[in-house]
Amino acid sequence: MEKKATLTLPDGKKHEFPVLSGSVGPEVIDIRALYGQSGMFTYDPGFMSTASCNSTITYIDGDKGILLYRGYPIEQLAVHCDFLEVCFLLLYGELPAQKEKDEFVGMVTRHTMLHEQMLDFYSGFRRDAHPMATMVGVVGALSAFYHDSLDINDPRHREVAAFRLIAKMPTIAALAYKYNLGQPFMYPRNDLSYAANFLRMMFGTPCEEYQVNDVLVRALDRIFILHADHEQNASTSTVRLSGSSGANPFACIAAGIACLWGPAHGGANEACLQMLEQIGDVSKVGEFIKQVKDKNSHVRLMGFGHRVYKNYDPRAKLMRETCHEVLGELGLANDRLFALAIALEKIALEDDYFVERKLYPNVDFYSGIVQRAIGIPTSMFTSIFALARTVGWIAQWKEMIVDPDQKIGRPRQLYQGKTQRDVVPIGKRG
Ligand code: CMC
């Protein structure tokens, strides 16, 4: 029998709404008919209790610390798959067989170059531009160059846009960095893996051959896997909302990048490393934690807490492991900031303030240390997050386009402003 929820309104009238079940996770009350039936809206700033869409891509159980892509636990994907296999999984719903993987990798690697004229865009930016500022601009500008993938109603266009975005994002990000440095742009090399090619475009120069380090490649590939999707987070919801108006995929992903930039979202790994630098030494941890607990200080322990995880973020565990591997490989096992992070984590996990609020380390707590050890500057951290999240954004965008329930996103409001009044001529205004 169909489940129903009954809502009694202040006028005493009762309204029934269907209760929908997913394959796993909380049931939802379908309130689409509420306004039509009662003339009332629901109020839910920050979407604390609102499911905004149907999805079959990613599932999170925040209380248990579970993250699944298409049903597969992140811990298994991080160990058994590479990033492009995970991209295939997110886009098509299944892990690829070898032949499918070869075809997919071939397709992605053949779209890695940017239109040559796009390289001119970079010189329009100041040399000290934040790479995310450059990326918002350049990714949005893809729509000015690739007209054969702008028709959102054509499945082939959507497919090609997905390949282009996944393939070109490492090139776009690496060029933003090279431009900051004033070094020559490095063209992609398609015989390298996705992560190795990115490292070469970041750190290689035309003067000598770049030596690929497999441990660093694996670490970066894992960072990409862990950041590939995270259901309806702020930037993904931004991509969906932008796409709901029929905007082209490049414009939608540029909007996602803009949202990701904020320190409460993708900017947290950059902010976390800056926080560790500021604390400077293990002896200062106690004093810093005191500040965090003082509401008036507005200081937060960056890399801690999550809207959905009320347990250890499974990605943070994997990142911690990678951190050990990379620091060991590079002879940095006694790294000052890593020691500081471990001390901070230990104290926070035992402190009542964090325990009561269920604040645990999130993925950003360790990913900054790994990236810094690889030689990636802090200012590039969020760009790397954007690069990795692009597949999630595009998979969610594609899912939305074909969803029969999809409508333009148009929330309503609780209006608290002035009621209607008349304009007074300027000479009579007090
Ligand atoms: N440090 C200190 N206190 C915190 C923190 C923190 N990092 N996070 C939450 N709190 C406190 C907050 O002050 C509040 O306390 P009280 O109930 O006494 O007012 C309580 O915990 C609930 O916090 P909230 O801000 O209502 O929770 P939220 O779900 O809106 O915020 C968050 C989630 C991620 C924005 C927040 O935890 C935060 O700002 N963390 C630091 C930034 C960070 O690491 N962000 C990365 C998120 S993971 C990567 C991603 O998905 O983008």
Residues whose N, C-alpha, C, O or C-beta is under 5 A from the ligand:
A	BS01	CMC	P263 A264 H265 G266 A268 V292 V299 R300 L301 M302 G303 F304 G305 H306 R307 R357 N362
